[in-house]
């Protein structure tokens, strides 16, 4: 069935990582920080920093690939 749809088994790893990043981190991280610090402001700031780091990671990888500082086959964008 998966082959008919053009899917392969290794897609499951990327799917699982996406689920963790999109669902579980936004649910668990604020509650963990709120329990530790008692401040909803700090939980919000941590989520903002996490979101910015995700964006900066993508930009950094693209910059590295474009500047040819790394092997182009080592990273995916």
HELIX and SHEET records of a PDB file:
HELIX    1   1 UNK A    2  UNK A    5  1                                   4    
HELIX    2   2 UNK A   11  UNK A   19  1                                   9    
HELIX    3   3 UNK A   20  UNK A   24  3                                   5    
HELIX    4   4 UNK A   25  UNK A   37  1                                  13    
HELIX    5   5 UNK A   40  UNK A   66  1                                  27    
END                                                                             
